[in-house]
Amino acid sequence: MWASGWASGWASGWASGWASGWASGWASGWASGWASGWASGWASGWLRESDKS
């Protein structure tokens, strides 16, 4: 369902944001990783719901 797709995408984005934040200059690396993960969570949530309908 939508929520599970969003949550898994968000969680993986949060984790990758942490990793990229540690690797590069902290705040900017974390923010960009978090934002891209959040966006991918949205996209995967939408795709899962549209597949069902």
Secondary structure, 3 states (H helix, E strand, C coil): CHHHHHHHHHHHHHHHHHHHHHHCCHHHHHHHHHHHHHHHHHHHHHHHHHHHC
